[in-house]
Amino acid sequence: MQNRRQFSRVLFSTDAQVIFNDHQYPCKLLDISLHGALINKCDALTGCTNNDAILRFTLPQSDIEIKMEVVVCHIEADHIGLKCRHIDIDSITYLKRLIELNLADDELLHRELTMLIHDAQ
């Protein structure tokens, strides 16, 4: 199977919340990229592919919250893939730094940021 991923994911396990249909559900963030996230299976999202939600989490040992509007892309046996539709400037700044620290490849990160900007236009 060919990997079509355009954005590097970094393993980042932390508690998170998914807001769906005006209700907040706890989940565990498994990994993250500039373009989406992978969370553990959340029963509230079962059968909800293509629905909008909000993913938010706080960086460990800080008050920094990252919040992104997402769409549910795929639901597997034990995880759910989310694609980012919108992220505010503060959240993308912190997310960029988080990925930068974990990738250790500035050139790759800047290429991905360029792709993200072009996808948004």
Secondary structure, DSSP 8 states (H G I E B T S, - for coil): ------S--EEEEEEEEEEETTEEEEEEEEEEETTEEEEE--GGGTT-TT-EEEEEEE-TTSS-EEEEEEEEEEE-SSEEEEEEEEE-HHHHHHHHHHHHHHH--HHHHHHHHHHHHHHH-
